C-alpha cells in the first residue's frame, strides 16, 4: 500500500465485525484487540501505531480498515520503505495532526536503522503484534481459502485439521491449497478420508 493521507469513509461499527469479517479480514479472539487498538488511535487524533505480524496474517486488510476511520498516514511493509521516506511520513502525520500507522512483518527492534532520530521515534510508537491463529481463526481461514477456490470442506474434516495444522497463517493457507489440489486430482469432496491422506 502506498503512503497517503486516506480520505474519510463510513466506518464499520466494531460490534458488527467482532467474530465476523471486515471485508475479507476474519476477526476472532486472536486479533480482535488489534482492531480495537486501531479504533483507539483515531480517537486520539494523532495516535501512532506499529503493527507487526507474520506473512498472510491480515496486516494489509487491517490497514484498509484503518483507512475507513479517517485521515491517516498509513504505510505497509514499512521496514522496507526506506528511512528517509519513513522520516518524511512521520513529519507529515505530525504536521497534519493525524494518526500514523506502520505495518511490517518484523517488530521495530529487529529493523536495521541508521538514522538515530528515526530509530528513536519508531521505538516510541505503540506496538501491537498479531498473534498466531487460534482454533476459530484456523477454521474460518480454511473455509475462506477453500471458498476462494470454489471448494468446501466437511465439518469432520475441518475439525480433524484444526488439531493438526501448524499455528501459522501461511501454514493454514498452504493446507487449503494442498487439500484442494488433492480433491481436484481425485475428483472428490474434501472429506475426512481425503484429508487423512495428507495429515
C-alpha positions in Angstrom: 0.0 0.0 0.0 1.4 3.4 -0.9 1.7 6.0 1.8 -1.0 8.6 1.5 -3.5 10.6 3.5 -6.6 8.4 3.4 -9.9 10.2 2.9 -12.6 9.6 5.4 -15.2 7.0 4.7 -18.1 5.4 6.7 -16.5 3.2 9.5 -17.9 -0.2 10.3 -19.2 -0.4 13.9 -16.9 -2.6 15.9 -19.7 -4.6 17.4 -20.8 -5.6 14.0 -17.5 -7.1 13.0 -16.3 -9.0 16.1 -16.3 -12.7 15.2 -17.2 -11.7 11.6 -15.4 -10.0 8.8 -14.2 -6.6 7.8 -14.2 -7.1 4.0 -12.1 -10.2 3.8 -10.5 -9.9 7.3 -11.7 -12.5 9.7 -12.0 -11.3 13.3 -11.6 -13.8 16.3 -10.1 -13.5 19.7 -6.5 -13.7 18.4 -6.8 -10.4 16.5 -9.9 -8.6 17.9 -7.8 -6.5 20.3 -5.8 -5.1 17.3 -8.9 -3.8 15.6 -10.0 -2.1 18.8 -6.5 -0.6 19.1 -6.7 0.8 15.6 -10.0 2.4 16.6 -8.4 3.9 19.7 -5.6 5.7 17.9 -8.2 7.5 15.7 -9.9 8.7 18.9 -6.7 10.3 19.9 -6.4 12.0 16.5 -2.6 11.9 16.3 -2.0 8.4 17.6 0.9 6.3 16.3 0.8 2.6 15.9 3.3 0.0 14.7 1.5 -3.2 13.6 3.6 -6.3 13.1 2.7 -9.9 12.1 3.7 -12.8 10.1 3.0 -13.1 6.4 -0.6 -13.6 5.4 -1.8 -12.6 8.9 -4.1 -9.8 7.6 -2.0 -6.7 8.1 -2.8 -5.1 4.8 -6.5 -5.7 5.3 -6.3 -4.2 8.8 -4.7 -1.1 7.2 -7.6 -0.9 4.7 -10.0 -1.0 7.7 -8.0 1.8 9.3 -8.4 3.9 6.2 -12.2 3.8 6.7 -11.9 5.5 10.0 -10.5 8.9 9.0 -7.5 10.7 7.5 -4.2 9.0 8.3 -0.7 8.3 7.1 -0.6 4.5 6.5 2.4 2.6 5.4 2.5 -1.1 4.6 5.8 -3.0 4.6 7.4 -0.1 6.5 10.6 -2.0 7.3 11.5 -2.0 3.5 10.2 1.5 2.7 13.5 3.5 3.3 14.5 5.5 6.3 14.3 9.0 4.6 10.8 8.1 3.3 9.6 7.0 6.8 11.0 10.1 8.4 9.2 12.3 5.9 5.9 10.4 6.5 6.3 10.8 10.3 6.7 14.5 9.8 3.7 14.6 7.5 1.5 12.9 10.1 2.7 15.3 12.8 2.2 18.4 10.6 -1.4 17.3 9.7 -2.1 16.1 13.3 -3.4 12.8 12.0 -2.8 9.1 13.0 0.3 7.3 11.7 0.3 3.6 11.2 3.3 1.5 10.1 2.9 -2.2 9.4 5.7 -4.7 8.9 6.4 -8.4 9.3 9.0 -7.8 12.0 8.8 -5.6 15.1 10.9 -2.4 15.1 13.6 -3.7 17.4 14.6 -6.1 14.6 14.8 -3.4 11.9 18.2 -2.2 10.7 18.0 1.5 11.1 20.9 4.0 10.8 19.1 7.3 11.4 19.1 7.8 15.2 16.1 10.2 15.2 14.0 7.7 13.2 15.0 4.8 15.4 14.0 6.8 18.5 10.7 7.8 17.0 9.7 4.4 15.8 10.8 2.9 19.1 8.4 5.2 20.9 5.4 4.1 18.8 2.7 1.9 20.4 3.3 -1.6 19.1 0.9 -4.5 18.6 1.6 -7.9 17.2 -0.8 -10.2 15.5 -1.0 -13.4 17.5 -0.8 -16.9 15.8 -4.2 -18.1 14.7 -6.5 -19.7 17.3 -8.8 -22.6 16.5 -11.6 -20.4 15.4 -9.3 -18.5 13.1 -7.9 -21.7 11.6 -11.4 -23.0 10.9 -12.5 -19.8 9.3 -9.3 -19.3 7.3 -9.6 -22.9 6.0 -13.1 -22.2 4.8 -12.2 -18.8 3.3 -9.2 -20.2 1.4 -11.2 -23.1 0.1 -14.2 -20.9 -0.8 -11.8 -18.7 -2.8 -11.0 -21.8 -4.8 -14.7 -22.8 -5.2 -14.4 -25.7 -2.7 -16.0 -26.6 0.6 -14.9 -28.8 3.4 -16.9 -31.2 5.5 -17.2 -30.3 9.2 -15.5 -33.5 10.4 -12.6 -32.9 8.1 -12.2 -29.3 9.3 -12.3 -30.5 13.0 -9.6 -33.0 12.2 -7.3 -30.5 10.5 -7.7 -27.9 13.3 -6.0 -30.2 15.7 -3.1 -30.9 13.3 -2.2 -27.7 11.3 0.8 -25.7 12.4 -0.4 -22.5 14.1 0.7 -20.1 11.4 -1.3 -18.2 8.7 0.9 -19.4 5.9 0.5 -23.0 7.0 -3.3 -22.7 7.0 -3.3 -21.3 3.5 -0.8 -24.0 2.3 -3.1 -26.7 3.8 -6.1 -25.4 1.9 -4.0 -25.4 -1.3 -2.8 -29.0 -0.8 -6.2 -30.5 0.1 -7.9 -28.6 -2.7 -5.3 -29.9 -5.2 -5.8 -33.5 -3.9 -9.6 -33.2 -4.1 -9.4 -32.0 -7.7 -7.0 -34.8 -8.6 -9.2 -37.4 -7.1 -12.5 -35.7 -8.1 -13.6 -36.0 -4.5 -15.2 -33.7 -2.0 -13.0 -32.6 0.9 -13.9 -35.3 3.4 -12.1 -36.7 6.4 -10.7 -39.7 4.5 -9.3 -37.3 1.9 -7.5 -35.0 4.4 -6.1 -38.0 6.2 -4.1 -38.8 3.1 -2.0 -35.7 3.8 -2.3 -35.1 7.6 
